[in-house]
Amino acid sequence: MSISILPVGKQKQALGFRHFPSTWQAVLWRNWGIIPLPRLANVLKCTQEELLQAGAQLGLEPDDSLCELWLQRGYQTIIRQNWHLLSYEQLLQALDWTAEKLEYILREDDFLWHKMGHFKPQLNPPQYSQLDETQLIKTGKLKKWRQEAVARLPKREENPFDFLHKSYKENISLPPPGEGLRLIYSYSALYGDPLLDEEADPYPEQLLADYAASGINAVWMQAVLYSLVPWFGQSDYSKDCEKRLQNLQKLVRRLQKHGLKLILYLNEPRAMPSQFFEMHPAWRGSASNTNMDMYAICTSNPEVLSMLSKGLEELFSKVPELGGVFCITMSENLTNCISKTPSDSKPDCPLCAERKAPELIAEILQAIEQGVHKASPRAEVIAWSWAWPPEWDEELVAAFPPNVKLQMVSETGVETSCCGGIRGSVIDYSISKPGPGPVFVRLVEKARKKGIPVIAKVQLNNTWENSAVPYIPVPGLVEEHLNNLRKLGVDDFMASWTLGGYPGGNLPLLSMSKEELMQQKFGMAAEEISKACSFFDQAFRHFPFNLTAQVYTAPQNFGPVNLLFTQETGYKATMVGFPYDDIFTWSGNDFYPGQRFEEAFGKLAELWQVGMNVLQDAQKKMPPEKMPAYLDLWHVAQGCSCHFMSTWLQIMFVRRRKIGDRAGMLTALQGELEQSQLLLELCRLDSRIGFEASNHYYYNENTLLEKILNCQQLIRELQ
């Protein structure tokens, strides 16, 4: 294993987990039923018999029946919950991966390295060892505690990933579909390399049928062009491209049977490591300022644009059923030389340094459009304006190549007033603050004058405001946003980024009013359900929102599973990775003062609970045939409640810890115990809770039990 290729970053000492008698027992606890026992024994350097005995000492019963699913579809969960426990060598053993595969996943699987914090914690690799007398006593108590805790849980109705095999088609009748685009990301697709593994089907057959029934007519997935066609020449980079291409051909044909088309998301040309440029030395452009040894492929070189265009032509010739592409040209991954360069700076590429950005981007769009349309004239070519600076976005729209559509985030620039009237603004990922914003409105006008079709990127089911539920039940806010867009004449929608792809929830609002939706789903109880949802709407408006720091880093996506510590950890919260205890970053780099930030989440959580009480009363009027829809809503609303309440309690705990208020810390811990228990019970009933496609499961039964253990230990220490 060439471990040296794996990034380490600026390392810090790993966190310790004192609620376990030994570190290797923490490894056992978190990976039991996830990593196969023989492999786990290898990781901890013990025999399988020793491992079984050690598990029994903790009250863990052997069951490897879901291990393959976890390894295939939950590898991000495995990486995340072992990041502070296992060395790279041990992680590779646990996953049965090569170092090359882990490096690729960290780099390409939706910014996983960024989510991990850009560093691998320093640690002593844990190994199995005989327990001493004190550890044996603690382990015996832990076993008894676990057995009693599990015995109190409700009977399990669903296992993790059961949603993959269920239909969530809602008993509603949609009006005939119109011509508008309804584009979504798979609720269950892997992000990094989904076409290589045939068994990890990104679009199960039932999911496709559910999308069609929900009014969706297109789905999207990420693609790296060199992994599908060797557009810059034969090399190891294009290894297995034929296999991926065959799986892509099968997928688009399956989609067609459901009236769906597949649109590929491209960041091209992709940045490449320095050794790539031994093959094309004249192509090397600007260096990456975040990724080690990565460089843009310079598009000011005419050969690059020509070969890129031919590569797309080859792809669409081989898979003519493809529905099209959309591309981000100024952010996400490093692509062209200016894609990560601030608007007031010049790239370090001599060919691009003196060029105007709109001209350079327009050339890339034209190369993409010509390649696609030469092979497939009716395919969609969509340019997403994400991160185009206002200094030149209108100039680029004016230079748009023909036959390219313009996609924009609807809510960019929406002004917010949160935490007692503090003014902020939205960039993206807001349901709580409905759009459209001024950037969208301004560019729609410019595009219309040029005859450029416009697509609104929205989030209808969830956002990073809470991505751990299939949908946030705030139909009033969603309908408000859609109505505002339709007043502008917009009827083409990208309904989700990687999150929010659930085939139901708020999606029918693309085709009907919330009143019609409530009536069809809940019958004579529709009025009461609408009242409950109106409280959820009101509550969610209190969500503190300014730019992206807060929505990416605060605990609302992880909820109660985020562990607490009596001493400050010193770790900085990461983007949808580890919240830690970093209230400075949670609050938008201290944009919102701590007390106001806490009060805002308190209002959100308390008002949401009012809605839960109304929802509970509505059950009395629910017709029996409508109970499945009611239980679906109850699970989702309860999941939201746990996450919002827990976020409030974690803010409370960290703030009280800072001033040494032990009584306040204890109050927060008692609340966290309750929310962890509620969420633990809910996960046994509904396999969707805690799952998000690009982060996999945020938690599972053992990690929620661990949080309860963590809280109980801290309570004992503080009393």
PyMOL commands that set and color helices and strands:
alter all, ss='L'
color gray80, all
select helices_A, chain A and resi 3-5+23-31+37-43+48-57+67-73+75-82+88-95+99-108+112-115+133-151+162-165+205-213+225-228+236-238+241-257+274-278+281-283+302-318+357-375+393-398+438-450+475-487+507-510+514-540+549-553+555-557+559-561+583-586+594-621+624-658+662-685+701-718
alter helices_A, ss='H'
color red, helices_A
select strands_A, chain A and resi 182-185+218-223+261-266+272-273+284-287+294-297+324-328+380-384+405-409+415-418+422-425+454-457+493-494+691-692+696-697
alter strands_A, ss='S'
color yellow, strands_A
deselect
rebuild
show_as cartoon
